[in-house]
Amino acid sequence: MADNDFDKSEMTNSIKELQEVGSKLTDRTKQLSRQISDLNKEFGQINEYKHDLEARIRVLESEDVDILRQEMYKLEIKINTFETQHDDSKEKWRVAINFVIQLAWVSMAAWLLLKLGLQAPL
């Protein structure tokens, strides 16, 4: 009977120890679960922040492309304006040179008519 009492008390102590260990495991599991939950929230926030940054980068890249396109368009307009002005001045020089050449021909013809003593046709 003494062995039986010893076995019961040993079993009771073992059960108490198992309950304590189970309780500690439950507490630790709850603590780890809370930490995992907190980490999941933080990862979620980090993921949202990452997506926000990606969206901002896409906007900045598209704005940069639009800005570059606008600058290229402005440069194209300036080049076209310069070419037009340059073409206009070329045309003015061409007209002026043609006038001078025609004036020279008329002067030379008048001089020839004068030297030859001929009457100028009207």
C-alpha positions as CSV (number, residue, x, y, z in Angstrom):
1,M,0.0,0.0,0.0
2,A,2.9,2.3,0.7
3,D,4.1,1.7,-2.8
4,N,0.6,2.4,-4.1
5,D,0.5,5.8,-2.2
6,F,4.0,6.6,-3.5
7,D,2.8,5.9,-7.0
8,K,-0.3,8.1,-6.6
9,S,1.7,11.0,-5.2
10,E,4.4,10.6,-7.9
11,M,1.7,10.4,-10.5
12,T,0.0,13.5,-9.0
13,N,3.3,15.4,-9.1
14,S,3.9,14.2,-12.6
15,I,0.4,15.3,-13.6
16,K,0.9,18.7,-11.9
17,E,4.3,19.1,-13.7
18,L,2.7,18.2,-17.0
19,Q,-0.1,20.7,-16.4
20,E,2.5,23.4,-15.5
21,V,4.5,22.5,-18.7
22,G,1.3,22.5,-20.7
23,S,0.3,25.9,-19.2
24,K,3.7,27.3,-20.0
25,L,3.5,25.9,-23.5
26,T,0.1,27.4,-24.0
27,D,1.4,30.8,-22.7
28,R,4.4,30.6,-24.9
29,T,2.3,29.6,-27.9
30,K,0.0,32.6,-27.2
31,Q,3.0,34.9,-26.9
32,L,4.5,33.5,-30.2
33,S,1.1,33.8,-31.9
34,R,0.9,37.5,-30.8
35,Q,4.4,38.1,-32.1
36,I,3.6,36.4,-35.4
37,S,0.4,38.5,-35.7
38,D,2.4,41.7,-34.9
39,L,5.0,40.6,-37.5
40,N,2.3,39.9,-40.1
41,K,0.9,43.4,-39.5
42,E,4.3,44.9,-39.9
43,F,5.0,42.9,-43.1
44,G,1.6,44.1,-44.3
45,Q,2.5,47.7,-43.6
46,I,5.9,47.2,-45.3
47,N,4.2,45.6,-48.3
48,E,1.7,48.5,-48.5
49,Y,4.6,51.0,-48.2
50,K,6.4,49.1,-51.0
51,H,3.4,49.2,-53.3
52,D,3.0,52.9,-52.5
53,L,6.6,53.5,-53.4
54,E,6.3,51.5,-56.6
55,A,3.3,53.6,-57.6
56,R,5.1,56.8,-56.9
57,I,8.1,55.6,-58.9
58,R,5.8,54.7,-61.8
59,V,4.2,58.2,-61.6
60,L,7.7,59.9,-61.4
61,E,8.9,57.8,-64.3
62,S,5.8,58.7,-66.4
63,E,6.2,62.4,-65.4
64,D,9.9,62.3,-66.4
65,V,8.9,60.8,-69.8
66,D,6.2,63.4,-70.2
67,I,8.6,66.2,-69.3
68,L,11.2,64.8,-71.7
69,R,8.6,64.7,-74.4
70,Q,7.6,68.3,-73.7
71,E,11.2,69.4,-73.8
72,M,11.7,67.5,-77.0
73,Y,8.6,69.1,-78.5
74,K,9.8,72.6,-77.4
75,L,13.3,71.9,-79.0
76,E,11.6,70.7,-82.2
77,I,9.5,73.9,-82.3
78,K,12.7,76.0,-81.8
79,I,14.5,74.1,-84.5
80,N,11.6,74.5,-86.9
81,T,11.4,78.2,-86.1
82,F,15.1,78.6,-86.7
83,E,14.9,76.7,-89.9
84,T,11.9,78.8,-91.0
85,Q,13.7,82.0,-90.1
86,H,16.9,80.8,-91.8
87,D,14.9,79.8,-94.9
88,D,13.2,83.2,-94.9
89,S,16.6,84.9,-94.8
90,K,17.9,82.6,-97.5
91,E,14.9,83.6,-99.6
92,K,15.5,87.3,-98.9
93,W,19.2,86.9,-100.0
94,R,18.2,85.0,-103.1
95,V,15.7,87.8,-104.0
96,A,18.3,90.5,-103.3
97,I,21.0,88.7,-105.4
98,N,18.5,88.1,-108.2
99,F,17.6,91.8,-108.2
100,V,21.3,92.9,-108.2
101,I,22.0,90.5,-111.1
102,Q,19.0,91.7,-113.1
103,L,20.0,95.3,-112.4
104,A,23.5,94.5,-113.6
105,W,22.1,93.0,-116.8
106,V,19.9,96.0,-117.4
107,S,22.8,98.3,-116.7
108,M,25.0,96.4,-119.1
109,A,22.4,96.3,-121.8
110,A,21.8,100.1,-121.4
111,W,25.6,100.7,-121.6
112,L,25.8,98.5,-124.7
113,L,22.9,100.3,-126.3
114,L,24.6,103.6,-125.5
115,K,28.0,102.6,-126.9
116,L,26.4,101.1,-130.0
117,G,24.2,104.2,-130.4
118,L,21.1,102.2,-130.7
119,Q,17.6,103.2,-129.5
120,A,16.3,101.2,-126.5
121,P,13.2,99.3,-127.4
122,L,10.1,100.4,-125.5
